[in-house]
Amino acid sequence: MIRLNVNGQDHTVDAEPDTPLLYVLRDDLGLNGAKYGCGLGQCGACTVIVDGKAVFSCLTPVAVLPGRAIRTIEGLGTPEAPNPVQRAFMDEQAAQCGYCIAGMVMRAQALLEHNLKPTEQEIRDTLSVNLCRCGTHMRILAAVRRAAASMGSASGGTADR
């Protein structure tokens, strides 16, 4: 039995220690936002935030996660009240097929929690590990810039660097 804190709630799961977090999220906890893309940490569709850092849940064994804070897209906002990053992705119509978007949102969220004024290059570098085959890259970049502006004005422009 492994105890995990996901989106602020404690869960005990019966999983082998080397089970990837992605499988536990989807199969045991019913959190389907993180997607199975490649299973190799090369596409980013499975990205979640662990202790403030974006990680590939397909590569992260659950054995290393007890005592750590795990956040998924389901823990950011709701359809009725999306968080600023989710709202910006909707406003910029950044999703086409939607498969990569949860991972993109989570990676952008992790970036903006540490840097509310990222440069264009910092945004591009951060998102470069997530693949989008639909070609909405420019809208995704615009969404991150919009979210940064929104979050920066709401907090007075401060964030940890």
TAUR-V443773 format. One record per run of one state. SS is the DSSP state (@ for helix, = for strand, . for the rest). FROM is the first residue (numbers start at 1). LEN is the number of residues. Records with the same first field share a line. If there is no record, write none. Layout:
SS->FROM-LEN / FROM-LEN
This chain:
.->1-1 / 7-2 / 14-6 / 29-18 / 51-2 / 57-4 / 65-4 / 72-1 / 76-8 / 92-9 / 115-5 / 128-9 / 156-6
=->2-5 / 9-5 / 20-1 / 47-4 / 53-4 / 61-1 / 69-3
@->21-8 / 62-3 / 73-3 / 84-8 / 101-14 / 120-8 / 137-19
